[in-house]
Amino acid sequence: QVQLVESGGGLVQAGGSLRLSCAASGRTISNYAMGWFRQVPGKEREFVARISSSGGSTYYADSLKGRFTISRDNAKSTVWLQMIGLKPEDTAVYYCAAGSNLNTRYDYWGQGTQVTVSS
């Protein structure tokens, strides 16, 4: 089992930055790919970014490339999502997830952290 706890969300003005953290406990995450997703009430959960277990490969939603950066430190059991140039449409609950390195299935999810971007 892997437990994931997100933090770092909050209220920020448009154009600002936030860094979200995802702290893992339980089983080591070094064998898992990690992802960030976001969800707005009434809408489906949206893929944001993914990083391979080693950290050597990263993937982003096309619309977010250049503004969001995913990183990880397996020794610290932590994954981060650096967000810059935030827009009101980035407002959502952000979730981290741990899953297979071989496919896009995610087995473990955090409870989410709210990000609100004011205009």
Secondary structure as GFF3:
##gff-version 3
##sequence-region A 1 119
A	DSSP	beta_strand	2	7	.	.	.	ID=ss1
A	DSSP	beta_strand	10	13	.	.	.	ID=ss2
A	DSSP	beta_strand	18	26	.	.	.	ID=ss3
A	DSSP	three_ten_helix	29	31	.	.	.	ID=ss4
A	DSSP	beta_strand	33	39	.	.	.	ID=ss5
A	DSSP	beta_strand	46	51	.	.	.	ID=ss6
A	DSSP	beta_strand	58	60	.	.	.	ID=ss7
A	DSSP	three_ten_helix	62	64	.	.	.	ID=ss8
A	DSSP	beta_strand	68	73	.	.	.	ID=ss9
A	DSSP	three_ten_helix	74	76	.	.	.	ID=ss10
A	DSSP	beta_strand	78	83	.	.	.	ID=ss11
A	DSSP	three_ten_helix	88	90	.	.	.	ID=ss12
A	DSSP	beta_strand	92	99	.	.	.	ID=ss13
A	DSSP	beta_strand	106	109	.	.	.	ID=ss14
A	DSSP	beta_strand	113	118	.	.	.	ID=ss15
###
